[in-house]
């Protein structure tokens, strides 16, 4: 299951911590947007950790995509190239 995580965190230290955490679990798409591919059990752990990192001023949106929806994901040329480059650097 793919989940799209979007966040708005005002505090730099908390935002950097959240960014590093999400980067370990998923694909960074844009500044405050990640795609996470994880099981429901893994998601429970990730969600618990995310909630512990956020403060009352922060916001977090999670979009859960079904299998047929993930086939319809489209990236523009520049973003597609950036994602491929990130994946190559990881390997």
C-alpha positions, 0 to 999 in steps of 0.5 A: 500500500502506498501512502502519500505524506504531506506535512507543514512543520514550522520548527526547523529542528522538528521538520529536519527530524521528520524529514530524516525519519520519512526518508528512511521509510519512503521516497522523497517527492517534493519539499514536504511530500513523501511516498511510503510503501509499507504494510498496514502493520509497518504503517501503525509503527510509522504513524505512531512515531510521526504523531510523537514528532509533531506539535500542536502547530504542525499539520500532517495529511496522509493519503492512502492509495489503492492498487489501481490508483497507484497505477495512475500516478504521473510525474512530470519529466523533471520530477521523474528524473529526480526520483530516478536519480535518488533511487540510483544513489541509494543503490 
